[in-house]
Amino acid sequence: MPAPGGVGVNGGTLFLNTSANISTGAGNILTVTNNATLRTHSNRTNGIGNATHGVLLGSGGGNFDTTNASATLTFNGVVSQTGGSQNLTKSGAGILALGGNNTYTGNTVVNAGTFNLLNSGSLRFVIGATGVNNQINGGGTVGLNGTFRLDLTGAGAGGSWLLVDVGPLTETFDAGFSIVDLAGGETFTESANVWTSATYKFTEGTGILEAVPEPGAGLLLLGGLGGLLLSRGSRRRSRAL
């Protein structure tokens, strides 16, 4: 059910065929359940300047379909979720742009067209055991100009995580892109398109977040020889599909 004053669509299609904002009430304006589709043929902007006007993804997630290649569907409110992690799917030849501090933790699946994370926007990633996390994937185009907010509280030691599946996707990390730790324990800085903190490293070219070995972790003391051997173990990269 939609929040008070909102609109709900369950398993069907809601056509957004006007450039005017949706008339809103209190709470999230759209509840999208059972992979229902929000479809637009023209430019469409929602909730500018009001973070309470967003989208609630119910069980089964939702599909955002910009059917016209010249159309842009923009949500500046928060895309949130209920009932566990829910996927957001992008279809159609046009553009979907998110400008809010989104809290859904399912995959962002870009099957067609373009998905843009605006400078004002963010996506949340929950990092678990190695290779266990939500990610951006699909075969479309992705423009990342906002913030990745990482929940590292359950991250496994020494792991690696694919955040952006850069192989099938056509992706761009723009000047406004950044990474933050939700808990505040890690501070990421960027150099040559690589983001590092005391414990982690994210490489834009691969889309992979990986744990950084502690200093001296590769030094093995050979007591019988009285020397030190520097050992570089191979890293495994796991991709969550």
N, C-alpha and C positions, 0 to 999 in steps of 0.2 A: 504494500500500500504506500502511496506517496505521503510525504509529510504534509501537515496542514498547509493549505494554500498552494499545493504543488500539483503536478501532473504525473500520471503513471502510465507506463506501457509495459505489458507483460507478454513476451513472446511474439508480438506483432510489430508493426511499423508505424512510427509517428512521423508524418511529413512536416518539415519546417520550411515552408516555401515563401517566407516573407523576410525582408531585411530588418524589420522592426524587432525589438527585444520581446521575449515572451513576457506576458503579464504575470507578475509573481506575487506570492504571498510569503508568509514566514517559512523558514526552513528551506530544505533543498527543493528546487522546483521540479526536478524530473527524477522519478524512480524508474530505473531500467532493469528489468528482470528477465531471466530465461532467454538470454541472448537476443532480446528485442533490438530493433533497429531504429535509430534516429537518422532520418534521411533528409537531405537538403539538395535542391537544384540551384540555389543561388547563395550569395554571401549572407552569412547569418552570424550575428554577434549576440552573446547572452551574458547578462550579469556584470557588465562593466562597472568597476568600482564598488561592487558589493559582494564580498566573499561568501555571504550566506546563500547566494543564488548559484547553485552548482548542480551536480548530478550524483545520485546515489545508485551504485551498482548493486543490484540484488543477486540472488542465487542464479548462476549461469552467466553473469556478466552482461555486457552490452556491445552492440555493433554501431559504429559511427560511420555513416555512409554519405560521402559527398559525391554525388553521381556526376556532376558537371566538372570538367577539368579546370574550369575557371572559378569554381566556387570555393569559398573558405568558410568553415564552420568553427567559430571561436567560442571557447568557454573560459571566462576569467574567474569563475567561482571554483570551489573545491570539488573535484571528483573523488568521492569517498565510496565506501563499500559496507555491506552488511552480510553476515553469515559466512565469514571466512574470506580467503583471498579470491578476488574476482578479476577476470581478465577484461581488458578493454581492447576491442578489435577495431581497426581502421580499414574501411573498404571504400571503393569508388576512386575516381581519378583526381578528385580535388584535394583540398588541404583541410586537415583538422589541426587546430592550434589550441594548446592549453596554457593558460596564464595564471592559474591558481596554485596554491601549495597543496597539491593532490596527495591523498592519503591511501588510495587503493594500493594493494600489494600483490595483485596478480600480474600476469604478463601484459605488456603492451604489444599487441600483434598488428603489425603494419602490413596488411596483405596487398594493398594497392594505394596509389596516390602518395601524399606526403603527410607526415606527422611532424609538427613543430612544437617543441617545448620553448615557450617564450621566455624572455629574460626575467619576467616577473614570476615565472612558474617553477615548480619543482616536482620531482617524482621520488617516491620512497621505495627503497630496496631493502628487503629483509635477508640478511646474510646468515646462512646456517653452516652445516658441515660442508666440506669441500664439494663444489659443484651444485649445492642446493641453494637456490635463490630465485627470485623473479627477475625477468629480463625484458629487454626490447628485442623483438625478433620479427620475422616475416620476410617479405621480398620487395617492400616499397622504399620510399625515400624518407630519411629522418634528419631533421635539423635541430640540434641541441644547443640552446642558448640560455638555458636555465640551470637549475641546481639538482644534483643527485644527493638525496639525503639517505645516508646509510644507517640502518639499524644493525650494529655489529655486536649486540649483546650475546647472540648465540653463535657467533662465528667460530668455526673449528680452527684449531691451531695448524699453521703451515699449509693452509688450503689455497685454492684459486677458484674464482667465480666469474663466469661469463655474464657481464651486465648488458652488453650490446653485441648482438650477433652480426658483426661487421661483414661477414662473408656474403650472405645473400642480400643484405641491406645496402643501400647507398646512403652513407651517413656523413654529416658535417658537424664537427664540434666548433661552435662559434665563439666569439670573443667573450661573451657573457657567461660561458659555461663554468661551473665550479662543482666541487665535491665537499660535503660536510658530514661529520659524524653526529648523528642525532643526540647521542649522549654527551658530546663535547669532549670526549677523552682524546680524540685524534684531531690534529690540525693538518690539513692537506695543503701543500703548495705545489705550484706547477713550474716545470722547466722542460722546454722542448717537447710539449704535449704529453708529458708524463707527470702524474700527480702522486706525490709521496707524503707519507706521514711517518711517525716513528715505527709503525707496525705494518703498514700496508702501502701498496703501490698500484695505481690504476694507469693503464696505458691506452691512450685514445686510439692508437693504430690497431690494437687488437681487441679492444672492448673488454679486457680482462682485468679484474681486481685480484691481486695476489698478496699473500702474507710475505713480509720481508723477514728473512732470517735474522735472528739477533746477532749483534757483532760477536765474532769469535766462535759462532756455532759450528763452523766448518773446520775448526782446528782440532786435530787429534794429537794427543801427546803420545809419542812412541818412547816409553820409558826405557826400553832396552837399548835404543839407539841414542837416547838423550837428545832427540831432535823433534821438530814439529813438521807435520805434514798437512798441507792445506788441501782439504777434500771438497770438491764441488759436486754435490749430488744433483742428479737430473731432476727437473721439476715436471710434474704432470699437470696438464691443463684439462679440466673437465668441463664439458659444455652441457648445460641443462637445456634440453630440447623441449 
